[in-house]
Amino acid sequence: MNLQELSCCYFPTTVLLVDDNQIFLANLSVGLDKQLSFIQTTQPETALTLLQKATLLNSLSQTFTSTPKAHDDLANTQPLDKLVNTNISSIFHNVYNANRFEYISLVMVDYNMPGMNGIEFCTQLVQQNTFIKKIMLTGEATHTTAVNAFNEGIIDKFIVKNTPTMLADINAAIYQLQGQAFHRISQPVIHSLASDKQTLLLNPNFMNFFNGLVQQKKIVEYYLLDATGSFLLLDSTASPTWLIVKSVDELEKNLAIAKGNQAPASIANALKKREKLPFFLTEQDFDTPVDKWESCLYEAKPLSSNEGYYYAVIEGNMKDYLDMEKIVSYKNYLHSLVI
C-alpha cells in the first residue's frame, strides 16, 4: 500500500468486474493481485443493482460526522471546536464492522458490451451520484472515445485491453483509485482540520514517514485517532500497531497540566525532557489522575521529517483498547472467499 494522500481511514474493499465475456473475466481474475477482493458479473444491469446497495461514501461518512463530546482541559489539547461535527474518536470503531471488506469502492467495466456499453454503464453511475471509482477497459479502436469519457468525468481511468502491460496496469490502477475513494470520503474530516496548525495530515513529509511505516509493518488498514495525526494500523492478520504523534505545543500543555496538578517528579521530568509522550483515547484515560499518568506515557522519539513533533510506535493491543475477538482480519476474510 503506497498512499498518495492521507485519509482518515483506509481498509481493503471489493472490486466489481463487469464484462459480457465470461472467459475474459475468468482469465482476468487469475491475473489480479492475490490480495484483492473482487466479484464479477456478465450482466451490467445486475452490476448497477449491486452498486446501488454498496455506496461506500454513504455508509462510512455517517460514522465520521457526529457532535464531539467536549472534555476538560486535558482533552482540549486538540481544538475540538474546529472539528465542526466530526467525531474523530469514533473512526477506529469501523474495525468492528465485519462487513467492511465487502464494500465496493471500484468497478471495472468493459466498453464493448451488447445492450449497454461501458460509457452508458458509467454514465448511469454518475447520474446516481455514487462515489464509486470507475475503470473502463477499451480497445485501440475506441481509444478516443475513452479519452473523451475521462475528460468529461464519466470514468476515472481507462486501460487498453490485451496489451503486454494490461494486468500490471489494472492492479496499479485499482490500488490507486481505491485510495482516492477513501480520500474523497475523508474530505469532511480533512477540511475540518485544514485550519488546525497542529495537524500533519496535509504535510508531505509526514506522509512519506507514514508510508514508510505502512510498508515496514505491512499494514493493510488504518484509522485516524486524533487531529494531529495519530493512527491505529492493522496488518492482514489484524495485529495492531499504534502510531502516536504529538506536537511540542501539545506536550507543553500536557506538562503544564501535570505540574499544575502536582504530578510526581518522574512523570513531570519525562514530559519536560520529552522522553515520554501521553496518549489518552478513552473516557477512562481522560479521567486518569496525573499521579497515575505513567500508564498513559510512551517512549517518545523526535519526528525527524517534521521538526516540532514527537512520536511513539506501540505494537500489540495497547491497554486492551481493542476487543480483538470482534475484529475480522483481512487474511481471514480472503480465506473465507475461497472456502
C-alpha positions as CSV (number, residue, x, y, z in Angstrom):
1,M,0.0,0.0,0.0
2,N,1.6,3.3,-1.1
3,L,-0.6,6.2,-0.3
4,Q,-0.7,9.4,-2.5
5,E,-2.9,11.2,0.0
6,L,-3.6,10.5,3.7
7,S,-7.2,9.8,4.5
8,C,-8.9,9.5,7.9
9,C,-9.2,5.8,7.3
10,Y,-8.5,3.1,4.8
11,F,-9.2,-0.6,4.5
12,P,-9.3,-3.2,1.7
13,T,-12.5,-3.1,-0.3
14,T,-14.1,-5.1,-3.1
15,V,-13.7,-4.6,-6.9
16,L,-16.7,-5.3,-9.2
17,L,-15.7,-6.7,-12.6
18,V,-18.2,-6.3,-15.4
19,D,-17.7,-7.9,-18.8
20,D,-20.1,-9.9,-21.0
21,N,-17.2,-12.3,-21.9
22,Q,-17.1,-14.9,-19.2
23,I,-13.8,-16.3,-20.4
24,F,-12.1,-12.9,-20.3
25,L,-13.4,-12.5,-16.7
26,A,-12.0,-15.8,-15.7
27,N,-8.6,-15.0,-17.2
28,L,-8.6,-11.6,-15.6
29,S,-9.4,-12.9,-12.1
30,V,-6.3,-15.1,-12.3
31,G,-4.1,-12.1,-13.1
32,L,-5.4,-9.9,-10.3
33,D,-3.3,-9.3,-7.3
34,K,-4.0,-12.1,-4.8
35,Q,-4.6,-9.6,-2.0
36,L,-7.5,-8.0,-3.9
37,S,-11.1,-8.9,-3.2
38,F,-13.4,-8.9,-6.2
39,I,-16.7,-10.1,-7.5
40,Q,-17.7,-10.4,-11.2
41,T,-20.8,-10.4,-13.4
42,T,-21.5,-10.6,-17.1
43,Q,-24.7,-8.5,-16.7
44,P,-24.5,-4.7,-16.5
45,E,-28.0,-4.4,-15.0
46,T,-27.0,-6.8,-12.2
47,A,-23.9,-4.7,-11.5
48,L,-25.9,-1.5,-11.3
49,T,-28.2,-3.1,-8.8
50,L,-25.3,-4.2,-6.7
51,L,-23.7,-0.7,-6.8
52,Q,-26.9,0.9,-5.7
53,K,-26.7,-1.0,-2.5
54,A,-23.0,-0.5,-1.9
55,T,-22.3,3.2,-1.7
56,L,-19.1,3.4,0.3
57,L,-19.4,7.1,1.0
58,N,-22.9,7.0,2.5
59,S,-22.0,4.1,4.7
60,L,-18.8,5.5,6.1
61,S,-19.4,9.2,6.2
62,Q,-22.2,8.8,8.6
63,T,-19.7,7.3,11.1
64,F,-17.4,10.3,10.7
65,T,-19.9,13.1,11.5
66,S,-21.5,13.5,14.9
67,T,-21.3,16.0,17.6
68,P,-18.0,15.7,19.5
69,K,-18.1,15.5,23.3
70,A,-16.1,18.2,25.0
71,H,-13.6,17.1,27.7
72,D,-11.8,19.0,30.3
73,D,-8.6,21.0,29.7
74,L,-6.7,17.7,29.1
75,A,-8.8,16.8,26.1
76,N,-8.7,20.4,24.9
77,T,-5.1,19.9,23.7
78,Q,-7.0,19.1,20.5
79,P,-9.1,22.0,19.0
80,L,-12.4,20.2,19.2
81,D,-14.3,23.4,18.4
82,K,-12.7,23.4,14.9
83,L,-13.8,19.9,14.1
84,V,-17.4,21.0,13.4
85,N,-19.4,17.8,13.6
86,T,-16.5,15.5,13.1
87,N,-16.1,12.8,15.8
88,I,-12.6,11.6,15.1
89,S,-12.6,9.3,18.2
90,S,-15.3,7.1,16.6
91,I,-13.5,6.4,13.3
92,F,-11.5,3.4,14.6
93,H,-14.7,1.7,15.6
94,N,-15.0,0.7,12.0
95,V,-12.6,-2.2,12.7
96,Y,-15.6,-3.9,14.3
97,N,-17.6,-3.8,11.1
98,A,-17.3,-7.4,10.0
99,N,-18.6,-6.4,6.5
100,R,-16.2,-3.6,5.8
101,F,-14.2,-5.6,3.2
102,E,-17.4,-6.2,1.2
103,Y,-17.9,-2.5,0.4
104,I,-17.5,-1.9,-3.3
105,S,-15.2,1.0,-3.9
106,L,-14.4,0.5,-7.6
107,V,-16.0,-1.0,-10.7
108,M,-14.1,-2.1,-13.8
109,V,-16.2,-2.4,-16.9
110,D,-15.6,-3.4,-20.5
111,Y,-16.6,-0.8,-23.1
112,N,-17.8,-3.2,-25.8
113,M,-20.9,-4.9,-24.3
114,P,-24.2,-5.6,-26.0
115,G,-27.2,-3.7,-24.8
116,M,-25.2,-1.3,-22.6
117,N,-21.7,-0.3,-23.4
118,G,-19.2,0.8,-20.7
119,I,-19.8,4.5,-21.1
120,E,-23.5,4.1,-20.8
121,F,-23.0,2.0,-17.7
122,C,-20.7,4.5,-16.1
123,T,-22.9,7.4,-17.1
124,Q,-25.7,5.8,-15.1
125,L,-23.4,5.6,-12.1
126,V,-22.6,9.3,-12.4
127,Q,-26.3,10.1,-12.6
128,Q,-26.9,8.1,-9.4
129,N,-24.3,10.3,-7.8
130,T,-22.3,7.4,-6.5
131,F,-18.8,7.9,-5.3
132,I,-17.5,4.6,-6.7
133,K,-14.4,4.8,-8.8
134,K,-14.7,3.6,-12.4
135,I,-12.2,2.0,-14.7
136,M,-13.1,1.2,-18.3
137,L,-11.4,-1.4,-20.4
138,T,-11.3,-0.4,-24.1
139,G,-9.8,-1.5,-27.4
140,E,-7.5,0.6,-29.6
141,A,-10.4,1.4,-31.9
142,T,-12.3,3.2,-29.1
143,H,-9.3,4.9,-27.6
144,T,-10.6,8.4,-28.5
145,T,-14.0,7.6,-27.1
146,A,-12.3,6.6,-23.8
147,V,-10.3,9.8,-23.6
148,N,-13.4,11.9,-24.1
149,A,-15.2,9.9,-21.3
150,F,-12.3,10.5,-19.0
151,N,-12.2,14.2,-19.8
152,E,-15.9,14.5,-19.1
153,G,-15.6,12.9,-15.7
154,I,-17.6,9.8,-16.7
155,I,-14.7,7.4,-15.9
156,D,-11.7,7.8,-13.6
157,K,-9.3,5.8,-15.8
158,F,-9.2,3.7,-19.0
159,I,-6.9,0.8,-19.8
160,V,-6.4,-0.6,-23.2
161,K,-7.2,-4.4,-23.4
162,N,-4.8,-7.1,-24.5
163,T,-1.6,-5.1,-24.2
164,P,1.5,-6.6,-22.6
165,T,1.2,-4.4,-19.5
166,M,-2.6,-4.7,-19.1
167,L,-2.6,-6.8,-15.9
168,A,0.1,-4.7,-14.3
169,D,-1.8,-1.5,-15.3
170,I,-5.0,-2.9,-13.9
171,N,-3.6,-3.8,-10.5
172,A,-1.8,-0.5,-10.1
173,A,-4.9,1.5,-11.1
174,I,-7.1,-0.4,-8.7
175,Y,-5.0,0.4,-5.6
176,Q,-4.5,4.0,-6.7
177,L,-8.3,4.6,-7.2
178,Q,-9.3,2.7,-4.1
179,G,-7.0,5.1,-2.2
180,Q,-8.6,8.0,-3.9
181,A,-12.1,6.8,-3.0
182,F,-11.2,6.9,0.7
183,H,-9.6,10.3,0.4
184,R,-12.8,11.6,-1.1
185,I,-14.8,10.1,1.7
186,S,-12.5,11.7,4.2
187,Q,-12.9,15.2,2.8
188,P,-15.3,16.4,5.6
189,V,-12.7,15.4,8.2
190,I,-9.7,16.7,6.2
191,H,-11.4,20.0,5.5
192,S,-12.4,20.5,9.2
193,L,-8.7,20.1,10.1
194,A,-7.3,22.2,7.3
195,S,-7.0,25.3,9.5
196,D,-5.6,23.4,12.5
197,K,-1.9,24.3,12.8
198,Q,-1.2,21.1,14.7
199,T,-2.4,18.6,12.1
200,L,0.1,16.7,9.9
201,L,-2.5,15.1,7.7
202,L,-1.7,17.5,4.8
203,N,2.0,17.5,5.3
204,P,4.1,15.8,2.6
205,N,7.0,14.9,4.9
206,F,4.7,13.2,7.4
207,M,3.0,11.4,4.5
208,N,6.4,10.0,3.5
209,F,7.1,8.9,7.1
210,F,3.6,7.3,7.3
211,N,4.2,5.4,4.1
212,G,7.5,4.1,5.3
213,L,5.8,2.8,8.5
214,V,3.0,1.2,6.5
215,Q,5.5,-0.6,4.3
216,Q,7.6,-1.7,7.2
217,K,4.8,-3.1,9.2
218,K,2.9,-4.5,6.2
219,I,-0.2,-2.5,7.1
220,V,-3.4,-3.1,5.1
221,E,-5.8,-0.8,7.0
222,Y,-5.6,2.3,9.2
223,Y,-7.8,4.6,11.2
224,L,-7.2,8.2,12.4
225,L,-7.2,8.6,16.2
226,D,-6.7,12.4,16.7
227,A,-6.4,15.7,14.9
228,T,-2.6,15.7,15.0
229,G,-2.0,12.5,13.1
230,S,-2.1,9.5,15.4
231,F,-3.4,6.3,13.8
232,L,-4.4,2.8,14.6
233,L,-2.9,0.5,12.0
234,L,-3.6,-3.2,11.3
235,D,-1.8,-5.8,9.2
236,S,-3.6,-8.6,7.3
237,T,-3.9,-10.6,10.5
238,A,-5.4,-7.7,12.3
239,S,-2.3,-7.3,14.6
240,P,-2.4,-3.7,15.7
241,T,0.3,-1.1,15.7
242,W,-0.4,2.4,17.2
243,L,1.3,5.5,15.8
244,I,1.0,8.3,18.4
245,V,2.0,11.8,17.3
246,K,2.2,14.9,19.4
247,S,3.4,18.5,18.7
248,V,5.7,20.3,21.0
249,D,2.8,22.7,21.8
250,E,0.6,19.7,22.9
251,L,3.4,18.3,25.0
252,E,3.9,21.7,26.7
253,K,0.2,21.8,27.6
254,N,0.4,18.3,29.0
255,L,3.4,19.3,31.1
256,A,1.6,22.4,32.4
257,I,-1.3,20.2,33.4
258,A,1.0,17.7,35.1
259,K,2.8,20.5,37.0
260,G,-0.4,22.2,37.9
261,N,-1.8,19.0,39.5
262,Q,1.4,18.2,41.4
263,A,2.4,15.2,39.2
264,P,5.3,13.0,40.6
265,A,8.7,14.3,39.6
266,S,9.3,11.2,37.4
267,I,6.3,12.0,35.3
268,A,7.0,15.7,35.1
269,N,10.7,15.2,34.2
270,A,9.8,12.6,31.5
271,L,7.4,15.1,29.9
272,K,9.8,18.0,30.3
273,K,12.7,16.2,28.7
274,R,10.3,14.8,26.0
275,E,11.4,11.3,26.8
276,K,7.7,10.3,27.1
277,L,4.5,11.4,25.5
278,P,1.0,10.9,26.8
279,F,-1.9,9.4,24.9
280,F,-5.5,9.4,26.0
281,L,-8.1,7.6,24.0
282,T,-10.9,6.5,26.2
283,E,-13.1,8.4,28.7
284,Q,-11.3,6.5,31.5
285,D,-7.9,7.7,30.1
286,F,-9.1,11.3,30.2
287,D,-10.1,10.9,33.8
288,T,-6.8,9.4,34.9
289,P,-5.3,11.4,37.8
290,V,-1.9,12.9,36.9
291,D,-0.1,10.8,39.5
292,K,-1.3,7.7,37.6
293,W,-0.3,9.0,34.1
294,E,2.6,6.5,34.0
295,S,0.2,4.0,32.4
296,C,-0.6,6.6,29.6
297,L,3.0,7.5,28.8
298,Y,5.0,6.0,25.9
299,E,8.6,6.4,24.8
300,A,8.9,9.4,22.6
301,K,11.2,10.0,19.5
302,P,11.6,13.2,17.6
303,L,9.9,13.1,14.2
304,S,12.9,13.9,12.0
305,S,10.7,14.6,9.0
306,N,8.7,17.2,10.9
307,E,10.5,19.4,13.3
308,G,8.5,20.2,16.4
309,Y,6.8,16.8,16.6
310,Y,7.4,13.7,18.6
311,Y,6.0,10.2,18.0
312,A,5.7,6.7,19.6
313,V,5.1,3.4,17.9
314,I,3.4,0.7,20.1
315,E,2.8,-2.8,18.8
316,G,0.1,-5.0,20.1
317,N,-3.3,-4.3,21.8
318,M,-2.3,-1.2,23.8
319,K,-4.0,-1.2,27.1
320,D,-6.6,-3.6,25.7
321,Y,-8.2,-0.8,23.8
322,L,-9.4,-3.3,21.2
323,D,-11.8,-6.2,21.5
324,M,-9.7,-8.5,19.3
325,E,-12.4,-11.2,19.2
326,K,-14.7,-8.9,17.4
327,I,-12.3,-7.9,14.6
328,V,-12.3,-9.9,11.4
329,S,-8.9,-9.8,9.8
330,Y,-8.4,-9.3,6.1
331,K,-6.5,-12.5,5.8
332,N,-9.4,-14.5,7.3
333,Y,-11.8,-12.6,5.0
334,L,-9.9,-13.5,1.9
335,H,-9.7,-17.1,3.1
336,S,-13.4,-17.3,3.5
337,L,-13.9,-16.3,-0.1
338,V,-12.1,-19.5,-1.4
339,I,-13.7,-22.0,1.0
